């Protein structure tokens, strides 16, 4: 009965804001094991190739999340409009099941009771765990019977239905972050129907979702260590120390001073976030060094207004997923996807990791990667095991990975390229994430355009510069 879905003919209509962009919907089974049961709607978008005489098929793209980054999948063709891709491909976007304009998977919003703290004391561990238990129950209440069917395997199956209804024997693919994993799963399940593929900012094919989270702490710290080394070589400019160790000691001293001010935990938490997040962007290295110095000076002056002044210096620093506490419902796909793997039920496992991360990875909110997640309280079991990733029957593709990616550890891209026999393009000395086209890196775009448009893969292992070089601040004389 699945063939019934493959023979649909979508009715395309121009987007209200752009006649060159078309929208359509199709139906897919909620449960592919029961294709005669409930159906879901998938929302598609299309930009037709601008050089039809050179057209070589469709290019479908999936972005990250997991969960499509809150329903931006249909907008991906807009990102490629006007690029060489647009000349030769019909650009196809879609909101994966559960997201955006497709049949949504909702979760009720729960407001955390634990304070937002980058170095939470042991006394709040139980509250953090209880927040996650309530979060999982809220996902279960709103997600209902749909939730177990929001999975990577089913998204890959949906992609193959999209390919079939568009009348294409093969599809070409670009995936970002979680979307890169979707592409690897699609190739493993439907190798005869995948042609050229680019996996940008990959998860590690051998890690569970919990391990993916944990390794983000190390990924963030690698950027902080590089920034500290660079800053230590410029003590005359920044005055924070003459070595990486001294610079990091200064950062820790500032963190301790901030915690002693009014709004201390909040300000120190924002500071920890700023150090981790800004160290990933080489273009912000100078500003980060200056920020540390100004916060130290302001905290040293003390006085009743020091806390407010330091908070003002950190006013541009964001917190963790602020949209999760807005409104009554939110997208629940992230939780559903991450429950494809087993999670420890013993809370002490999380608590021990939090104590470790609190010491080793305080920056960029590293401890939040180690705290209990909804998986510790899961209310459903995944109907099937995750796909085993292989490449058997489709051409070698290309992995793009920045060596300082703070979200998807560089080791994941290396492992994915080795597992699938793909070529690896390393973006050197860079904290970029989701790089190709979306990141505006011309070095990456040139290599990947040449592959997707002309079929020319780079050497098996090749590198290129990051989008933003290190700041042009001279090092101290030897």
QUITAPE-V857831 format. One record per pair of residues at least 4 apart in sequence whose ideal C-beta (glycine too) atoms are under 8 Angstrom apart, sorted by the first residue. I is the first residue (numbers start at 1). GAP is how many residues later the second one is. If there is no record, write none. Layout:
<<I;GAP> <I;GAP>>
//
This chain:
<<1;34> <1;35> <2;4> <2;27> <2;30> <2;33> <2;159> <3;4> <4;31> <5;21> <5;22> <5;23> <5;24> <5;30> <5;156> <5;159> <5;160> <6;155> <6;158> <6;159> <7;157> <7;158> <8;18> <8;19> <8;153> <8;157> <9;156> <10;14> <10;15> <10;16> <10;34> <10;155> <10;156> <11;13> <12;10> <12;11> <12;12> <12;34> <13;9> <13;10> <13;11> <14;4> <14;5> <14;6> <14;7> <14;8> <14;9> <15;4> <15;6> <15;7> <15;8> <15;30> <17;4> <20;27> <20;28> <20;61> <21;24> <21;25> <21;26> <21;56> <21;57> <22;23> <22;24> <22;25> <22;26> <23;20> <23;21> <23;22> <23;51> <24;19> <24;20> <24;22> <25;16> <25;17> <25;18> <25;19> <25;76> <26;15> <26;16> <26;18> <26;135> <26;136> <26;139> <27;12> <27;13> <27;14> <27;15> <28;11> <28;12> <28;14> <28;69> <28;129> <28;130> <28;133> <29;5> <29;6> <29;8> <29;9> <29;10> <29;11> <30;4> <30;7> <30;8> <30;9> <30;10> <30;116> <30;119> <31;4> <31;6> <31;7> <31;118> <31;352> <32;122> <32;125> <33;350> <38;107> <40;57> <40;62> <40;63> <40;106> <41;61> <41;62> <42;52> <42;53> <42;54> <42;55> <42;60> <42;61> <42;116> <42;119> <42;120> <43;31> <43;51> <43;52> <43;57> <43;58> <43;59> <44;30> <44;48> <44;49> <44;50> <44;118> <45;29> <45;30> <45;31> <45;32> <45;47> <45;48> <45;49> <46;31> <46;44> <46;45> <46;46> <46;47> <47;30> <47;31> <47;33> <47;34> <47;39> <47;43> <47;44> <48;4> <48;42> <49;5> <49;6> <49;37> <49;38> <49;39> <49;40> <49;41> <50;36> <50;37> <51;4> <51;36> <51;37> <54;33> <54;34> <55;33> <55;34> <55;35> <56;32> <56;33> <56;116> <57;32> <57;33> <57;111> <57;113> <57;114> <57;115> <57;138> <58;31> <58;32> <58;33> <58;34> <58;105> <58;108> <58;110> <58;113> <58;114> <59;21> <59;26> <59;30> <59;31> <59;32> <59;33> <59;112> <59;113> <59;114> <59;115> <59;393> <60;32> <60;33> <60;34> <60;99> <60;102> <60;103> <60;111> <60;112> <60;113> <60;114> <61;12> <61;15> <61;16> <61;18> <61;19> <61;30> <61;31> <61;32> <61;112> <61;113> <61;114> <61;115> <61;118> <62;6> <62;11> <62;14> <62;32> <62;34> <62;93> <62;97> <62;111> <62;112> <62;113> <62;114> <62;116> <62;117> <62;120> <62;121> <63;5> <63;6> <63;9> <63;10> <63;13> <63;112> <63;113> <63;114> <63;115> <63;116> <63;371> <63;375> <64;4> <64;5> <64;112> <64;113> <64;114> <64;115> <64;137> <64;370> <65;4> <65;5> <65;34> <65;112> <65;113> <65;114> <65;268> <65;269> <65;272> <66;86> <66;112> <66;267> <66;268> <66;271> <66;272> <67;29> <67;31> <67;32> <67;111> <67;264> <67;266> <67;267> <67;270> <68;4> <68;5> <68;27> <68;28> <68;30> <68;31> <68;32> <68;111> <68;265> <70;29> <70;30> <70;253> <70;261> <71;24> <71;28> <71;29> <71;30> <71;31> <71;260> <72;4> <72;28> <73;20> <73;21> <73;22> <73;23> <73;26> <73;27> <74;19> <74;20> <74;21> <74;26> <74;27> <75;4> <75;18> <76;4> <76;15> <76;17> <77;4> <77;14> <77;15> <77;16> <79;358> <79;359> <80;5> <80;6> <80;11> <80;357> <81;5> <81;10> <82;4> <83;354> <83;362> <83;366> <84;4> <84;365> <84;368> <84;369> <85;4> <85;6> <85;364> <85;367> <85;368> <86;5> <87;366> <88;365> <89;83> <89;363> <90;76> <92;70> <92;74> <92;79> <94;8> <94;64> <94;65> <94;68> <95;4> <95;5> <95;6> <95;7> <96;6> <96;59> <96;62> <96;86> <96;237> <97;5> <97;6> <97;8> <97;52> <97;53> <97;57> <97;58> <97;61> <98;4> <98;5> <98;6> <98;7> <98;48> <98;52> <98;233> <98;234> <98;235> <98;238> <99;5> <99;6> <99;232> <99;234> <100;4> <103;43> <104;227> <105;38> <105;41> <105;42> <105;45> <105;226> <105;227> <105;228> <105;231> <106;36> <106;37> <106;223> <106;224> <106;225> <106;226> <107;28> <107;31> <107;32> <107;35> <107;36> <107;222> <107;223> <107;224> <107;225> <107;228> <108;30> <108;31> <108;33> <108;34> <108;220> <108;221> <109;29> <109;215> <109;216> <109;217> <109;218> <109;219> <109;220> <109;221> <110;21> <110;24> <110;25> <110;28> <111;214> <112;4> <112;16> <112;19> <112;213> <113;14> <113;17> <113;18> <114;6> <114;10> <114;13> <114;14> <114;17> <115;5> <115;9> <115;150> <116;150> <116;153> <116;203> <116;204> <117;4> <117;7> <117;148> <117;152> <118;150> <118;151> <118;154> <118;155> <118;244> <118;245> <118;247> <118;248> <118;249> <118;250> <119;149> <119;150> <119;153> <119;239> <119;243> <119;248> <120;4> <120;5> <120;8> <120;234> <120;238> <120;247> <120;251> <122;229> <122;233> <124;4> <125;4> <125;222> <125;225> <125;226> <125;229> <125;246> <126;4> <127;4> <128;4> <128;243> <128;244> <129;4> <129;218> <129;221> <129;242> <129;243> <129;247> <130;4> <131;4> <132;4> <132;239> <132;240> <132;241> <132;242> <132;244> <132;245> <133;4> <133;243> <133;244> <134;4> <135;4> <135;200> <135;239> <136;4> <136;199> <136;238> <136;241> <136;242> <136;243> <137;4> <137;240> <137;242> <138;4> <139;4> <139;8> <139;193> <139;196> <139;197> <139;235> <139;240> <140;4> <140;7> <140;239> <140;240> <142;187> <142;190> <143;4> <143;7> <143;189> <143;193> <145;4> <146;4> <147;185> <147;189> <147;233> <148;188> <148;232> <148;233> <148;234> <148;235> <149;5> <149;234> <150;4> <150;182> <150;183> <150;186> <150;187> <151;4> <151;185> <151;186> <151;189> <151;231> <151;232> <151;233> <152;4> <152;29> <152;30> <152;33> <152;185> <152;188> <152;234> <152;235> <153;4> <153;32> <153;36> <153;231> <153;233> <153;234> <154;4> <155;4> <155;27> <155;30> <156;4> <156;26> <156;29> <156;30> <156;33> <156;34> <156;231> <157;4> <157;32> <158;4> <159;4> <159;12> <159;23> <159;27> <159;31> <160;4> <160;26> <160;29> <160;30> <160;33> <161;4> <162;4> <162;9> <163;5> <163;7> <163;8> <163;30> <164;4> <169;24> <170;22> <170;23> <170;24> <170;25> <171;22> <171;23> <171;24> <172;22> <172;23> <172;24> <172;25> <172;280> <173;10> <173;13> <173;21> <173;23> <173;24> <173;25> <174;5> <174;9> <174;23> <174;24> <174;26> <174;262> <174;278> <175;4> <175;5> <175;6> <175;7> <175;8> <175;9> <175;22> <175;23> <175;24> <175;25> <176;4> <176;24> <176;25> <176;258> <176;260> <176;262> <177;4> <177;23> <177;24> <177;25> <177;26> <177;230> <177;231> <177;256> <177;257> <178;4> <178;25> <178;159> <179;4> <180;4> <180;19> <180;20> <180;21> <180;22> <180;23> <180;219> <180;236> <181;4> <181;21> <181;22> <181;24> <182;4> <183;4> <183;11> <183;14> <183;15> <183;16> <184;4> <184;15> <184;18> <184;21> <184;205> <184;232> <184;236> <185;4> <185;201> <185;202> <185;204> <186;4> <186;8> <187;4> <187;7> <187;10> <187;204> <187;207> <187;210> <187;233> <188;199> <188;200> <188;201> <188;202> <188;203> <189;198> <190;4> <191;200> <191;201> <191;202> <191;203> <192;201> <192;202> <194;200> <195;199> <195;200> <196;199> <196;201> <196;255> <196;256> <196;259> <197;197> <197;200> <197;201> <197;225> <198;199> <198;200> <198;201> <198;202> <198;238> <198;250> <198;253> <198;254> <199;198> <199;199> <199;200> <199;201> <199;214> <199;217> <199;223> <200;199> <200;200> <200;201> <200;234> <200;235> <200;236> <201;199> <201;200> <201;201> <201;204> <201;206> <201;207> <201;212> <201;232> <201;233> <201;234> <202;197> <202;199> <202;206> <202;210> <202;211> <202;213> <202;214> <203;4> <203;9> <203;205> <203;209> <203;213> <204;7> <204;8> <204;11> <204;205> <204;207> <204;208> <204;211> <204;212> <205;184> <205;207> <205;210> <205;211> <205;214> <206;209> <206;213> <207;4> <207;5> <207;8> <207;205> <208;4> <208;133> <208;134> <208;135> <209;4> <209;128> <209;129> <209;130> <209;131> <209;132> <209;134> <209;166> <210;4> <210;131> <210;133> <210;134> <210;163> <210;165> <211;4> <212;4> <212;196> <212;197> <212;200> <213;156> <213;157> <213;160> <214;4> <214;139> <214;155> <214;156> <215;4> <215;194> <215;196> <215;197> <216;4> <216;148> <216;150> <216;153> <216;190> <216;191> <216;193> <217;4> <217;140> <217;143> <217;144> <217;147> <217;149> <217;150> <217;152> <217;153> <218;4> <218;143> <218;191> <219;4> <219;185> <219;186> <219;187> <219;188> <219;189> <219;190> <219;191> <220;4> <220;56> <220;59> <220;60> <220;141> <220;143> <220;144> <220;146> <220;186> <221;4> <221;55> <221;139> <221;140> <221;142> <221;145> <222;4> <222;182> <223;4> <223;53> <223;56> <223;57> <223;181> <223;183> <223;208> <224;4> <224;24> <224;51> <224;52> <224;55> <224;139> <224;140> <225;4> <225;19> <225;23> <226;4> <226;53> <226;178> <226;203> <227;4> <227;52> <227;58> <227;61> <227;62> <228;4> <228;16> <228;17> <228;19> <228;20> <228;23> <229;4> <229;14> <229;15> <229;18> <230;4> <230;55> <230;240> <231;4> <231;7> <231;9> <231;10> <231;13> <231;16> <231;54> <231;58> <232;8> <232;9> <232;10> <232;11> <232;12> <232;13> <232;14> <232;15> <233;242> <233;243> <234;4> <234;55> <234;239> <234;240> <234;241> <234;242> <235;4> <235;5> <235;6> <235;7> <235;241> <236;240> <237;52> <237;236> <237;237> <237;239> <238;51> <238;52> <238;54> <238;55> <239;54> <240;6> <240;7> <240;10> <240;11> <240;49> <240;52> <240;53> <241;4> <241;5> <241;6> <241;8> <241;9> <242;4> <242;234> <243;4> <244;4> <245;4> <246;4> <247;4> <248;4> <249;4> <250;4> <250;42> <250;46> <251;4> <251;24> <251;41> <252;4> <253;4> <253;43> <254;4> <254;17> <254;38> <254;41> <254;42> <254;45> <255;4> <255;13> <255;16> <255;17> <255;107> <256;4> <257;4> <257;38> <257;39> <257;42> <257;43> <258;6> <258;9> <258;10> <258;13> <258;37> <258;41> <258;52> <259;5> <259;6> <259;8> <259;9> <260;4> <260;39> <261;6> <261;38> <261;45> <261;46> <261;49> <262;42> <262;44> <262;45> <262;46> <263;4> <263;44> <263;45> <263;48> <264;4> <264;43> <265;4> <266;4> <266;45> <267;4> <267;40> <267;43> <267;44> <267;47> <268;4> <269;4> <269;96> <270;4> <270;41> <270;44> <270;47> <270;49> <271;4> <271;24> <271;39> <271;43> <271;46> <272;4> <272;90> <272;91> <272;92> <272;93> <273;4> <273;44> <273;45> <273;46> <273;90> <273;91> <273;92> <274;4> <274;14> <274;17> <274;40> <274;43> <275;4> <275;13> <275;17> <275;88> <275;89> <276;4> <276;87> <276;88> <276;89> <276;90> <276;130> <277;4> <277;40> <277;41> <277;87> <277;129> <278;6> <278;7> <278;9> <278;10> <278;13> <279;5> <279;6> <279;9> <279;84> <279;85> <279;152> <280;84> <280;124> <280;126> <280;151> <281;4> <281;150> <281;187> <282;147> <282;148> <282;149> <282;184> <282;186> <282;187> <282;188> <282;189> <283;185> <283;188> <284;4> <285;4> <285;185> <285;186> <286;4> <286;185> <286;187> <287;4> <288;4> <289;4> <290;4> <291;4> <291;22> <291;23> <292;4> <293;4> <294;4> <294;19> <295;4> <295;15> <295;18> <295;19> <296;4> <297;4> <298;8> <298;11> <298;12> <298;15> <299;7> <299;11> <301;5> <302;4> <305;4> <306;4> <307;4> <308;4> <309;4> <310;4> <311;4> <318;4> <320;45> <320;48> <322;4> <323;7> <324;6> <326;4> <332;4> <333;4> <334;4> <335;4> <335;39> <338;35> <338;36> <338;37> <339;4> <339;35> <339;36> <339;39> <339;41> <339;43> <340;42> <340;46> <341;34> <341;45> <342;33> <343;30> <343;32> <343;33> <343;35> <344;5> <344;6> <344;31> <344;32> <345;31> <347;4> <347;25> <347;29> <348;4> <349;4> <350;4> <350;20> <350;21> <350;22> <350;23> <350;26> <351;4> <352;4> <353;4> <353;17> <354;4> <354;13> <354;16> <354;17> <355;4> <356;4> <356;14> <357;4> <357;5> <357;9> <357;10> <357;12> <357;13> <358;4> <358;9> <360;6> <361;5> <361;6> <361;8> <362;4> <362;5> <364;42> <365;4> <366;4> <367;4> <372;4> <372;5> <374;4> <382;4> <389;27> <389;30> <389;31> <390;29> <390;30> <391;5> <391;28> <391;29> <391;30> <391;31> <396;24> <396;25> <396;26> <396;27> <396;61> <397;23> <397;25> <397;26> <398;24> <398;25> <398;26> <398;27> <398;49> <398;50> <398;53> <398;59> <398;60> <399;14> <399;17> <399;18> <399;21> <399;23> <399;24> <399;25> <399;26> <400;13> <400;25> <400;27> <400;35> <400;36> <400;44> <400;48> <401;4> <401;7> <401;9> <401;11> <401;12> <401;13> <401;16> <401;23> <401;24> <401;25> <401;26> <402;8> <402;24> <402;25> <402;28> <402;29> <402;30> <402;31> <402;33> <402;64> <403;7> <403;23> <403;24> <403;25> <403;26> <403;27> <404;6> <404;25> <404;26> <404;27> <404;28> <405;4> <405;5> <405;8> <405;25> <405;26> <405;27> <405;28> <406;25> <406;27> <407;26> <408;4> <408;5> <408;25> <410;4> <410;16> <411;4> <412;4> <413;4> <413;11> <413;13> <414;4> <414;10> <415;4> <416;4> <416;6> <417;4> <417;5> <417;6> <417;7> <423;34> <423;35> <423;36> <423;37> <423;38> <423;39> <424;36> <424;37> <424;38> <425;19> <425;22> <425;23> <425;33> <425;37> <425;38> <425;39> <426;35> <426;36> <426;37> <426;38> <427;5> <427;8> <427;14> <427;16> <427;17> <427;36> <427;37> <427;38> <427;39> <428;35> <428;36> <428;37> <428;38> <429;36> <429;37> <429;41> <430;5> <430;35> <430;36> <430;37> <430;38> <431;35> <432;7> <432;9> <432;34> <432;35> <433;6> <434;4> <434;5> <435;4> <435;6> <435;9> <435;32> <436;5> <436;8> <436;9> <436;12> <437;8> <437;11> <439;5> <439;28> <440;27> <441;4> <441;23> <441;25> <441;26> <442;4> <442;25> <443;4> <443;21> <443;22> <443;24> <444;4> <444;20> <445;4> <446;4> <447;4> <447;11> <447;15> <447;17> <448;4> <449;4> <450;4> <450;6> <450;8> <451;4> <451;5> <451;6> <451;7> <458;4> <465;4>>
//
